[in-house]
Amino acid sequence: CEQKPVDVHLFGTQCFATNIPINLCGIPDPMGLAVAMRAGLVLLAASVVMPARDPLLNVCMDAKHHKTKPGPEGTLHGQCAPWKDNACCTANTSSEAHKDQSYLYNFNWNHCGVMPSKCKRHFIQDTCLYECSPNLGPWIDQVDSSWRRERILHVPLCKEDCEEWWEDCKDYVTCKENWHKGWNWATGTNRCPWGSMCRPFTQVFPRPKDLCEKIWSNSYKYTTERRGSGRCIQMWFDPAQGNPNVVVAKYYAWKKRSSPARMEDVTPETDRAVCAVPWLVLLLVLVPLTAGWGSYGWRSL
């Protein structure tokens, strides 16, 4: 007879069993079961008494206008409303995000003429996501800046969000590829640098990928993942259906902690399918097997 090892790990609120000695002949191994039950009791106690808080989930970045931690806001203005139940922005910040030139960053959308409203709505939504979302933790990066200590980097944006943004803005003109830096701030607001020319979006950003990845210094990453896939962040969503970015953040937080080999072969969903039995149920199954252990009774735990 041989023993089959099964691993023990946690994902979210689920408990998964692995590396527990299982006797394939059906005869309990006293020491193996003792170790397994001890591990089960420890994990069960930890999950009940002190549930772990993932530092990558439900967090606000340390930036200019963000709250220290997310929470309900009651009312958020306009396009920021989808985040009202759990937001990193205040109602005032959400209102300023809709202005052509707000106190948030003194940024002027109309630096090469009036930006069409169909284009501007994407930049407003982008601002709402940045300021309000508590689901960007897996992509928060440390920065050395006078106005923020953290930023987002390589957030996987859904294919539709990126392509619709580019499509609605392709007839606008701009003088810069990277809107994060390099402006002329002599008047207190951003103006095109000396010697630069206003050009059509399609020349500055030939493809949707160019727009989404370059305009904010790689804050976003263009993906072929679609809305509802659970693998990309949505700028646009219906709050009545819940916030789809919660699941996305959980997936990438798990992926960030996992080894490359594991990321390729296993997903959290398959983990749950393999071991959906809670530790309490596992212990209840193991307890009857202890009958007849003799000297390997409960005291050996």
Phi, psi and chi 1 to 4 in degrees:
 res  aa     phi    psi   chi1   chi2   chi3   chi4
   1 CYS       -  154.5  -65.6      -      -      -
   2 GLU  -134.2  164.2   61.5  176.0  -56.7      -
   3 GLN  -107.3  136.7  -68.4 -178.5  -12.4      -
   4 LYS  -102.9  119.0 -179.5  179.1  175.5   63.0
   5 PRO   -78.4  140.4   28.4  -32.1      -      -
   6 VAL  -131.4  133.8 -171.2      -      -      -
   7 ASP   -72.5  160.6  -79.1  -24.3      -      -
   8 VAL  -124.3  120.5  177.8      -      -      -
   9 HIS  -154.4  168.4   67.0  -80.0      -      -
  10 LEU  -116.7  144.1  -64.2  171.3      -      -
  11 PHE  -138.5  114.6  174.7   73.7      -      -
  12 GLY    61.6 -124.9      -      -      -      -
  13 THR   -98.5    1.7   58.0      -      -      -
  14 GLN   -88.4  148.3  -63.1  -71.4  -26.5      -
  15 CYS  -115.5  127.0 -154.8      -      -      -
  16 PHE  -118.8  137.5  -54.1  111.4      -      -
  17 ALA   -99.6  129.3      -      -      -      -
  18 THR  -150.3  163.8   55.5      -      -      -
  19 ASN    57.6   21.7  -81.9  -20.2      -      -
  20 ILE   -93.6  125.5  -64.2  176.2      -      -
  21 PRO   -64.7  118.5  -17.7   30.5      -      -
  22 ILE  -114.7  120.7  -58.7  -62.9      -      -
  23 ASN   -78.4  117.5 -168.0  -54.1      -      -
  24 LEU   -71.9  -11.6  -61.9 -176.8      -      -
  25 CYS   -85.0   -4.7  -64.6      -      -      -
  26 GLY    87.1    1.9      -      -      -      -
  27 ILE   -98.8  121.5  -57.9  172.4      -      -
  28 PRO   -59.2  135.4  -19.1   31.6      -      -
  29 ASP   -90.5  115.5  174.7   70.8      -      -
  30 PRO   -52.9  -53.2  -24.4   34.0      -      -
  31 MET   -69.7  -37.5  -66.5  -52.8  -65.5      -
  32 GLY   -63.2  -44.4      -      -      -      -
  33 LEU   -68.5  -34.1  -79.0  173.4      -      -
  34 ALA   -61.7  -45.4      -      -      -      -
  35 VAL   -64.4  -42.6  172.0      -      -      -
  36 ALA   -62.1  -44.4      -      -      -      -
  37 MET   -68.6  -36.6  -65.5 -176.7   71.2      -
  38 ARG   -61.9  -45.0 -176.5 -178.8  -65.9  111.4
  39 ALA   -62.9  -39.3      -      -      -      -
  40 GLY   -64.3  -43.2      -      -      -      -
  41 LEU   -63.7  -41.2  -72.4  171.1      -      -
  42 VAL   -63.5  -47.0  170.8      -      -      -
  43 LEU   -67.0  -38.3  -73.3  174.5      -      -
  44 LEU   -63.6  -44.7  179.4   62.5      -      -
  45 ALA   -62.9  -41.0      -      -      -      -
  46 ALA   -65.3  -40.3      -      -      -      -
  47 SER   -72.7  -28.3   63.4      -      -      -
  48 VAL   -86.8  -45.9  172.7      -      -      -
  49 VAL   -82.6  -44.6  179.2      -      -      -
  50 MET  -131.7   77.2  -66.7  176.6   11.9      -
  51 PRO   -60.8  134.1   20.2  -30.7      -      -
  52 ALA   -71.7  141.8      -      -      -      -
  53 ARG  -107.4  120.8  178.9 -175.5  178.2  -83.8
  54 ASP   -77.5  120.6 -166.4  -40.1      -      -
  55 PRO   -68.1  -10.3   24.5  -34.1      -      -
  56 LEU   -94.1   -6.9  -61.7  178.6      -      -
  57 LEU  -114.4  142.3  -60.4  177.5      -      -
  58 ASN    52.5   59.0 -163.3   38.3      -      -
  59 VAL  -133.4  158.9  -66.0      -      -      -
  60 CYS  -111.5  140.4  -58.3      -      -      -
  61 MET   -75.4  157.4   72.3 -176.4   85.8      -
  62 ASP   -86.5   90.2 -174.2   -5.2      -      -
  63 ALA  -138.8 -175.4      -      -      -      -
  64 LYS   -59.2  -46.4 -169.8  173.1 -176.5  179.0
  65 HIS  -117.7    6.3  -58.6  -69.1      -      -
  66 HIS   -78.4  147.9  -72.1   71.7      -      -
  67 LYS   -70.7  161.8  -68.3  157.3   50.5  175.3
  68 THR   -72.5  -29.2   55.7      -      -      -
  69 LYS  -150.9  152.2   59.9 -178.0  179.5  179.3
  70 PRO   -73.8  158.0   26.5  -33.1      -      -
  71 GLY  -176.9  171.0      -      -      -      -
  72 PRO   -67.5  146.4   23.2  -32.9      -      -
  73 GLU  -117.6   -8.5  -80.5  -61.5  -46.7      -
  74 GLY    79.1  -66.5      -      -      -      -
  75 THR  -134.5  126.4  -59.0      -      -      -
  76 LEU  -121.2  147.7  -70.5 -178.7      -      -
  77 HIS   -78.4  139.4 -176.3   71.7      -      -
  78 GLY    47.5 -121.3      -      -      -      -
  79 GLN   -72.3   -9.7  -68.4  175.7 -140.3      -
  80 CYS   -86.7   -7.0  -65.3      -      -      -
  81 ALA   -55.9  -33.4      -      -      -      -
  82 PRO   -57.1  -18.9  -29.5   37.5      -      -
  83 TRP   -98.7    7.5  -71.5  -86.4      -      -
  84 LYS   -61.7  -28.7   68.4 -178.5  179.7   65.0
  85 ASP   -73.8  -23.9  -68.3  -23.8      -      -
  86 ASN  -158.8   98.2 -168.5   34.5      -      -
  87 ALA  -130.3  152.6      -      -      -      -
  88 CYS   -97.8    0.3  -73.3      -      -      -
  89 CYS  -114.0  159.1   63.4      -      -      -
  90 THR   -94.5  168.0   63.2      -      -      -
  91 ALA   -61.1  -37.5      -      -      -      -
  92 ASN   -66.2  -41.1 -168.5   46.9      -      -
  93 THR   -62.5  -41.3  -64.3      -      -      -
  94 SER   -64.1  -34.4   71.5      -      -      -
  95 SER   -69.6  -43.5  178.5      -      -      -
  96 GLU   -64.9  -28.4  -71.2  -68.4  -38.6      -
  97 ALA   -63.7  -18.5      -      -      -      -
  98 HIS   -94.8   -3.9  -69.4   70.9      -      -
  99 LYS   -86.7  148.2  -62.8 -179.3  179.4  178.8
 100 ASP   -60.3  -36.8  -74.8  -16.1      -      -
 101 GLN  -144.2  103.0 -170.8  171.4  -26.2      -
 102 SER  -107.9  170.4   72.9      -      -      -
 103 TYR   -73.7  -11.4   80.0   84.6      -      -
 104 LEU   -54.4  -52.9  -66.3 -179.6      -      -
 105 TYR  -140.3    6.5  -55.3  102.3      -      -
 106 ASN    54.2   32.4  -68.1  -36.3      -      -
 107 PHE   -90.4  133.8 -163.5   89.3      -      -
 108 ASN  -104.9  110.3  177.6   23.3      -      -
 109 TRP   -65.0  -27.4  -56.9  120.5      -      -
 110 ASN   -93.5   43.4  -56.3  -41.2      -      -
 111 HIS   -75.9  -13.6   52.8  -92.2      -      -
 112 CYS  -130.5   46.3  -84.7      -      -      -
 113 GLY    97.9  176.0      -      -      -      -
 114 VAL   -72.4  125.3  177.9      -      -      -
 115 MET   -74.4  128.5  179.6 -178.2  -76.5      -
 116 PRO   -58.5  145.1  -21.5   32.2      -      -
 117 SER   -61.4  -35.7   58.0      -      -      -
 118 LYS   -65.8  -26.8   67.9  176.0 -177.2  177.2
 119 CYS   -82.7  -43.7  173.8      -      -      -
 120 LYS   -60.8  -32.4 -171.8 -178.7  -61.3  179.5
 121 ARG   -62.2  -29.9   71.4 -171.8 -172.0   97.7
 122 HIS   -71.2  -38.0  -70.0  -80.7      -      -
 123 PHE   -70.2  -33.2  -76.4   96.6      -      -
 124 ILE   -66.3  -43.5  -67.8  172.9      -      -
 125 GLN   -65.3  -38.2 -164.8   72.6    5.9      -
 126 ASP   -59.9  -43.2  159.4   52.0      -      -
 127 THR   -65.1  -41.9  -56.7      -      -      -
 128 CYS   -62.2  -43.4  -72.2      -      -      -
 129 LEU   -60.6  -47.6  175.2   69.5      -      -
 130 TYR   -61.8  -46.3  172.3   79.1      -      -
 131 GLU   -79.2  -34.0  -61.1  -70.8   -9.5      -
 132 CYS  -104.8  -25.7  -58.5      -      -      -
 133 SER   -71.7  132.8  177.3      -      -      -
 134 PRO   -95.9   11.6   34.3  -33.0      -      -
 135 ASN  -113.0   27.8  -50.1  122.6      -      -
 136 LEU  -109.7   10.4  -59.1  176.1      -      -
 137 GLY   -52.8  -43.4      -      -      -      -
 138 PRO   -62.1  -15.0  -26.4   36.3      -      -
 139 TRP  -116.3   11.5  -54.9  -81.1      -      -
 140 ILE   -74.1  132.8  -69.3  178.5      -      -
 141 ASP  -128.6  144.8 -166.6   45.7      -      -
 142 GLN   -76.3  139.6  -57.8  -62.3  -49.2      -
 143 VAL  -136.4  156.6  -68.3      -      -      -
 144 ASP  -108.4   90.8 -177.0   13.6      -      -
 145 SER  -134.7  155.0  171.6      -      -      -
 146 SER   -74.4  -19.3   60.8      -      -      -
 147 TRP  -118.4   -3.7   56.0  -79.7      -      -
 148 ARG  -161.3  152.8   63.0  178.8 -179.9  178.9
 149 ARG  -105.9  -12.2  -60.0 -179.5   63.9  179.9
 150 GLU  -138.7  154.3  -66.4  179.0  -25.8      -
 151 ARG  -143.7  175.7   59.7  161.8  -66.0 -173.6
 152 ILE  -103.9  147.6   50.2  174.1      -      -
 153 LEU  -142.3  125.7 -173.0   65.6      -      -
 154 HIS    62.3   38.8  -59.7  147.3      -      -
 155 VAL   -66.5  123.0  174.1      -      -      -
 156 PRO   -73.4  104.6   27.7  -33.9      -      -
 157 LEU   -87.6  139.4 -159.4   60.3      -      -
 158 CYS   -62.5  144.8  -68.4      -      -      -
 159 LYS   -52.3  -47.4  178.4 -177.8  174.8   70.4
 160 GLU   -64.4  -40.3  -60.8   93.6  -29.5      -
 161 ASP   -61.9  -42.0  -70.8   55.3      -      -
 162 CYS   -71.3  -44.7 -174.2      -      -      -
 163 GLU   -70.5  -36.6  -67.3 -176.3  -11.4      -
 164 GLU   -68.7  -35.9  -70.7  173.8    9.8      -
 165 TRP   -59.5  -50.0 -170.5   -3.1      -      -
 166 TRP   -64.5  -43.7 -177.2   85.9      -      -
 167 GLU   -61.5  -42.2 -176.2   67.4   27.6      -
 168 ASP   -77.6  -14.0  -73.1  -16.9      -      -
 169 CYS  -111.0   -1.2  -68.7      -      -      -
 170 LYS   -65.1  -19.8   66.6 -179.5 -178.3 -179.8
 171 ASP   -92.8   -2.8  -64.1  -33.0      -      -
 172 TYR   -82.6  169.0 -178.5   54.8      -      -
 173 VAL  -124.7  151.1  -69.5      -      -      -
 174 THR  -151.1  163.5 -175.8      -      -      -
 175 CYS  -110.9    0.1   56.1      -      -      -
 176 LYS  -140.0  147.3  -80.0 -178.6   52.4   57.2
 177 GLU   -86.9  -41.1 -179.8 -178.4   75.1      -
 178 ASN  -106.7  111.1 -172.3  -22.2      -      -
 179 TRP   -86.1   -0.4  -72.0   16.7      -      -
 180 HIS   -74.8  -32.6 -106.7  155.4      -      -
 181 LYS  -151.5  167.3   55.8 -172.6  177.6 -179.2
 182 GLY    90.9    8.3      -      -      -      -
 183 TRP   -80.6  164.8  -64.0   97.2      -      -
 184 ASN   -93.5  110.7  173.8    8.1      -      -
 185 TRP  -103.8   21.5  -70.0   93.5      -      -
 186 ALA   -59.2  -30.9      -      -      -      -
 187 THR   -95.4    1.9   60.3      -      -      -
 188 GLY    95.6   -8.1      -      -      -      -
 189 THR  -134.0  164.2 -171.9      -      -      -
 190 ASN   -73.0  131.3   60.6  -60.2      -      -
 191 ARG  -131.0  158.6  -63.5 -177.0  125.3 -173.1
 192 CYS   -59.5  140.0  -68.1      -      -      -
 193 PRO   -60.0  151.9  -19.8   31.7      -      -
 194 TRP   -56.7  132.1  -61.4  109.6      -      -
 195 GLY    88.6   -8.6      -      -      -      -
 196 SER   -83.5  158.5   63.5      -      -      -
 197 MET  -122.8  145.5  -65.3  178.8   58.8      -
 198 CYS   -78.6  127.3  -68.0      -      -      -
 199 ARG  -130.2  157.4  -63.1  178.9  -68.2  151.1
 200 PRO   -58.9  147.8  -22.5   32.5      -      -
 201 PHE   -53.6  -38.0 -114.1   52.2      -      -
 202 THR   -66.9  -19.0   51.3      -      -      -
 203 GLN   -86.6  -39.6  -69.4 -176.1   19.8      -
 204 VAL   -75.8  -39.3 -179.7      -      -      -
 205 PHE  -125.9   85.5  -53.4  108.3      -      -
 206 PRO   -60.9  -29.2  -22.1   33.7      -      -
 207 ARG  -131.4  158.5  -55.8  167.4  -61.6  168.0
 208 PRO   -53.6  -38.8  -28.4   36.1      -      -
 209 LYS   -57.5  -40.6  174.9 -177.7  171.8   72.1
 210 ASP   -63.2  -43.2  -62.0  -47.5      -      -
 211 LEU   -62.4  -53.9  168.5   63.0      -      -
 212 CYS   -66.6  -34.3  -66.2      -      -      -
 213 GLU   -90.6  -30.4  -66.0 -173.4   -6.2      -
 214 LYS   -95.8  -28.0  -64.9  178.4  179.2  179.3
 215 ILE   -66.2  -30.6 -163.0  163.8      -      -
 216 TRP  -122.5   43.5  -61.2  126.6      -      -
 217 SER    53.9   49.4  -58.4      -      -      -
 218 ASN    66.1   25.7  -62.4  113.4      -      -
 219 SER   -60.8  -37.2  -70.0      -      -      -
 220 TYR  -110.9  157.2  -64.4  120.8      -      -
 221 LYS  -124.7  127.5  179.1 -178.9  178.8 -179.1
 222 TYR   -70.8  133.7  174.4   80.5      -      -
 223 THR  -131.1  164.8   75.5      -      -      -
 224 THR   -96.8    4.2   56.4      -      -      -
 225 GLU   -72.1  145.0  -58.6  -71.9   -6.4      -
 226 ARG  -107.0  160.8  -64.7 -172.9  173.8  -85.3
 227 ARG   -54.2  138.0  -66.1  172.6 -174.2  163.0
 228 GLY    86.4   -3.5      -      -      -      -
 229 SER   -77.2  -19.3   65.8      -      -      -
 230 GLY    78.2   10.3      -      -      -      -
 231 ARG  -124.7    6.0  -62.0  -65.7 -177.4  -94.8
 232 CYS  -147.0  150.6   60.3      -      -      -
 233 ILE   -82.7  132.1  -69.6  -67.6      -      -
 234 GLN   -99.3  128.2  -65.1 -178.7 -150.3      -
 235 MET   -76.7  -35.0  -74.1 -158.4  -55.4      -
 236 TRP  -109.8  129.7  -59.9   88.0      -      -
 237 PHE  -160.1  158.8   62.0   89.9      -      -
 238 ASP   -91.2  112.5  179.8    2.2      -      -
 239 PRO   -62.4  -21.4   22.6  -33.0      -      -
 240 ALA   -65.9  -22.7      -      -      -      -
 241 GLN   -95.8    5.1  -55.3  -62.1  -40.6      -
 242 GLY    88.9  167.6      -      -      -      -
 243 ASN   -89.4  109.0 -175.2  -17.3      -      -
 244 PRO   -68.8  -16.4   27.9  -36.0      -      -
 245 ASN   -76.3  -13.6  -63.8  -29.3      -      -
 246 VAL   -63.2  -47.8  173.5      -      -      -
 247 VAL   -65.8  -39.3  171.0      -      -      -
 248 VAL   -62.3  -45.0  179.5      -      -      -
 249 ALA   -62.4  -40.1      -      -      -      -
 250 LYS   -63.1  -42.5  -74.1 -177.4  178.6  179.6
 251 TYR   -62.1  -47.8  169.7   73.0      -      -
 252 TYR   -74.1  -26.7  -78.7   96.2      -      -
 253 ALA   -65.9  -44.7      -      -      -      -
 254 TRP   -62.1  -43.6  167.4   83.6      -      -
 255 LYS   -63.9  -37.1 -170.0  173.5 -179.1 -179.7
 256 LYS   -65.7  -30.5 -166.6  169.5 -175.3  176.6
 257 ARG   -87.1  -12.1  -67.4 -170.6  -60.2  -91.9
 258 SER   -92.0  159.5  -56.7      -      -      -
 259 SER   -75.1  154.6   66.2      -      -      -
 260 PRO   -55.7  -41.6  -26.6   34.9      -      -
 261 ALA   -63.1  -41.6      -      -      -      -
 262 ARG   -68.0  -36.5 -175.9  174.4  176.2   80.8
 263 MET   -62.6  -34.2  -80.5 -171.3  -76.4      -
 264 GLU   -73.2  -33.5  -68.2  175.8    4.2      -
 265 ASP  -103.0  -25.7  -59.7  -29.7      -      -
 266 VAL  -132.4  142.9 -174.9      -      -      -
 267 THR  -120.6  161.8   64.1      -      -      -
 268 PRO   -56.8  -34.2  -25.0   33.5      -      -
 269 GLU   -63.6  -43.1  -74.7   72.2   15.4      -
 270 THR   -69.6  -32.6   55.9      -      -      -
 271 ASP   -59.2  -45.0  -89.4  -21.5      -      -
 272 ARG   -64.7  -36.2  -79.7 -166.4  -71.3  -90.2
 273 ALA   -67.8  -35.5      -      -      -      -
 274 VAL   -70.8  -40.1  168.6      -      -      -
 275 CYS  -140.0   78.3 -170.2      -      -      -
 276 ALA   -93.0   -2.8      -      -      -      -
 277 VAL   -77.1  120.4 -178.9      -      -      -
 278 PRO   -61.7  157.9  -18.3   30.4      -      -
 279 TRP   -61.0  -32.8  -93.3  105.1      -      -
 280 LEU   -62.6  -42.2 -175.8   56.2      -      -
 281 VAL   -65.0  -41.6  175.8      -      -      -
 282 LEU   -59.0  -42.1 -180.0   60.6      -      -
 283 LEU   -65.8  -38.8  -71.5  174.5      -      -
 284 LEU   -64.5  -31.1  -69.4  174.8      -      -
 285 VAL   -72.3  -38.0  171.7      -      -      -
 286 LEU   -73.8  -31.5  -69.9  174.0      -      -
 287 VAL   -56.8  -47.8  167.9      -      -      -
 288 PRO   -61.4  -26.9  -24.4   35.5      -      -
 289 LEU   -69.8  -14.3  -63.6  178.7      -      -
 290 THR   -78.0  -12.2   61.6      -      -      -
 291 ALA   -61.3  130.5      -      -      -      -
 292 GLY    87.3    7.6      -      -      -      -
 293 TRP   -67.4  -23.2  -82.7   13.0      -      -
 294 GLY    69.5 -121.7      -      -      -      -
 295 SER   -68.5  -12.6   61.6      -      -      -
 296 TYR   -95.6   48.7  -65.3  105.2      -      -
 297 GLY   -81.8 -165.3      -      -      -      -
 298 TRP   -60.0  -30.7  -81.0  102.2      -      -
 299 ARG   -65.3  -22.9  -75.4 -177.3  -64.6  176.3
 300 SER   -70.4  -13.5   66.1      -      -      -
 301 LEU   -75.7      -  -59.1 -179.9      -      -
